[in-house]
Protein backbone atom coordinates (compact mmCIF):
# COMPACT_ATOMS: atom_id res chain seq x y z
CA UNK A 1 0.00 0.00 0.00
CA UNK A 2 1.40 3.37 -1.01
CA UNK A 3 0.69 5.97 1.63
CA UNK A 4 -0.53 9.44 0.78
CA UNK A 5 2.31 11.76 -0.26
CA UNK A 6 4.25 12.86 2.79
CA UNK A 7 2.48 10.57 5.29
CA UNK A 8 5.14 8.61 7.18
CA UNK A 9 5.01 5.86 9.78
CA UNK A 10 8.12 5.25 11.83
CA UNK A 11 8.96 3.31 14.95
CA UNK A 12 10.35 5.36 17.78
CA UNK A 13 13.89 4.72 18.90
CA UNK A 14 14.48 4.35 22.60
CA UNK A 15 17.19 4.10 25.22
CA UNK A 16 16.88 2.05 28.37
CA UNK A 17 17.97 3.76 31.60
CA UNK A 18 17.63 1.27 34.43
CA UNK A 19 14.01 0.11 34.42
CA UNK A 20 12.86 3.12 32.38
CA UNK A 21 12.51 3.18 28.58
CA UNK A 22 13.11 6.66 27.12
CA UNK A 23 11.65 7.31 23.65
CA UNK A 24 12.80 9.91 21.16
CA UNK A 25 10.89 13.18 21.60
CA UNK A 26 9.30 14.77 18.54
CA UNK A 27 10.26 18.35 17.67
CA UNK A 28 7.13 20.51 17.57
CA UNK A 29 5.69 23.97 18.06
CA UNK A 30 3.01 22.69 20.42
CA UNK A 31 2.00 19.38 21.93
CA UNK A 32 -1.59 18.31 22.42
CA UNK A 33 -2.96 15.42 24.44
CA UNK A 34 -5.88 14.03 22.43
CA UNK A 35 -8.59 11.65 23.60
CA UNK A 36 -10.58 9.61 21.11
CA UNK A 37 -13.64 8.36 22.98
CA UNK A 38 -14.65 4.70 22.89
CA UNK A 39 -16.95 3.66 20.04
CA UNK A 40 -16.12 6.72 17.94
CA UNK A 41 -16.18 7.19 14.19
CA UNK A 42 -14.90 10.71 13.61
CA UNK A 43 -15.37 13.11 10.72
CA UNK A 44 -12.44 14.03 8.46
CA UNK A 45 -10.05 16.93 9.09
CA UNK A 46 -7.74 18.78 6.72
CA UNK A 47 -5.14 21.18 8.10
CA UNK A 48 -3.85 23.88 5.77
CA UNK A 49 -0.80 25.00 7.75
CA UNK A 50 -0.17 22.19 10.22
CA UNK A 51 1.68 18.87 10.29
CA UNK A 52 0.36 16.33 12.81
CA UNK A 53 2.73 13.86 14.48
CA UNK A 54 0.58 11.26 16.24
CA UNK A 55 1.67 8.69 18.83
CA UNK A 56 -0.69 6.53 20.89
CA UNK A 57 0.09 6.43 24.61
CA UNK A 58 -2.95 4.42 25.77
CA UNK A 59 -5.30 2.18 23.84
CA UNK A 60 -5.65 1.78 20.09
CA UNK A 61 -7.42 3.27 17.11
CA UNK A 62 -7.47 3.27 13.32
CA UNK A 63 -6.14 6.35 11.55
CA UNK A 64 -7.99 6.89 8.28
CA UNK A 65 -6.23 8.74 5.44
CA UNK A 66 -8.03 9.73 2.22
CA UNK A 67 -5.65 9.28 -0.72
CA UNK A 68 -6.51 9.18 -4.44
CA UNK A 69 -10.20 8.68 -3.69
CA UNK A 70 -9.60 5.69 -1.41
CA UNK A 71 -9.29 5.26 2.33
CA UNK A 72 -6.11 3.93 3.86
CA UNK A 73 -6.53 2.39 7.32
CA UNK A 74 -3.53 2.58 9.65
CA UNK A 75 -3.80 0.65 12.94
CA UNK A 76 -2.04 2.32 15.88
CA UNK A 77 -1.73 1.13 19.47
CA UNK A 78 0.22 1.66 22.66
CA UNK A 79 1.75 -1.82 22.24
CA UNK A 80 4.19 -0.62 19.57
CA UNK A 81 5.45 2.97 19.84
CA UNK A 82 5.14 4.55 16.39
CA UNK A 83 4.75 8.08 15.10
CA UNK A 84 2.59 8.86 12.10
CA UNK A 85 3.35 12.17 10.40
CA UNK A 86 0.48 13.75 8.46
CA UNK A 87 1.49 16.80 6.38
CA UNK A 88 -0.82 19.70 5.52
CA UNK A 89 -3.73 19.15 3.12
CA UNK A 90 -4.07 15.39 3.79
CA UNK A 91 -7.65 14.49 4.84
CA UNK A 92 -7.62 12.23 7.90
CA UNK A 93 -9.92 10.81 10.56
CA UNK A 94 -10.05 8.38 13.47
CA UNK A 95 -12.01 5.24 14.30
CA UNK A 96 -12.01 3.86 17.85
CA UNK A 97 -14.38 0.91 17.92
CA UNK A 98 -13.06 -0.29 21.26
CA UNK A 99 -14.74 -0.01 24.64
CA UNK A 100 -11.96 2.19 26.09
CA UNK A 101 -10.90 5.71 25.10
CA UNK A 102 -7.63 6.07 23.22
CA UNK A 103 -5.12 8.71 24.34
CA UNK A 104 -2.52 10.06 21.97
CA UNK A 105 0.03 12.83 21.71
CA UNK A 106 -0.06 15.17 18.73
CA UNK A 107 3.27 17.01 18.38
CA UNK A 108 2.08 19.77 16.02
CA UNK A 109 4.37 21.56 13.61
CA UNK A 110 2.99 24.92 12.43
CA UNK A 111 3.66 26.19 8.91
CA UNK A 112 1.79 29.46 9.43
CA UNK A 113 -1.13 30.82 11.39
CA UNK A 114 -3.93 28.38 12.17
CA UNK A 115 -6.72 28.56 9.65
CA UNK A 116 -10.32 28.54 10.95
CA UNK A 117 -11.11 25.48 8.80
CA UNK A 118 -8.23 23.48 10.36
CA UNK A 119 -10.45 22.24 13.17
CA UNK A 120 -13.77 22.26 11.36
CA UNK A 121 -14.87 18.66 10.71
CA UNK A 122 -15.74 17.57 7.17
CA UNK A 123 -18.15 14.79 6.32
CA UNK A 124 -16.46 11.71 4.92
CA UNK A 125 -17.11 11.56 1.16
CA UNK A 126 -18.23 7.91 1.41
CA UNK A 127 -18.68 5.39 4.25
CA UNK A 128 -15.65 3.82 5.92
CA UNK A 129 -15.07 0.08 5.50
CA UNK A 130 -15.35 -0.73 9.21
CA UNK A 131 -14.85 -4.46 8.62
CA UNK A 132 -11.49 -3.85 6.93
CA UNK A 133 -10.46 -1.33 9.61
CA UNK A 134 -11.26 -3.81 12.41
CA UNK A 135 -9.46 -6.64 10.62
CA UNK A 136 -6.30 -4.53 10.23
CA UNK A 137 -6.35 -3.52 13.89
CA UNK A 138 -6.79 -7.11 15.07
CA UNK A 139 -3.98 -8.31 12.76
CA UNK A 140 -1.71 -5.53 14.05
CA UNK A 141 -2.45 -6.33 17.71
CA UNK A 142 -1.96 -10.07 17.12
CA UNK A 143 1.41 -9.55 15.43
CA UNK A 144 2.60 -7.38 18.34
CA UNK A 145 1.51 -10.03 20.87
CA UNK A 146 3.32 -12.82 18.99
PyMOL commands that set and color helices and strands:
alter all, ss='L'
color gray80, all
select helices_A, chain A and resi 116-119+130-145
alter helices_A, ss='H'
color red, helices_A
select strands_A, chain A and resi 8-11+14-17+20-23+30-36+40-41+50-58+60-67+70-77+82-86+92-96+102-110
alter strands_A, ss='S'
color yellow, strands_A
deselect
rebuild
show_as cartoon
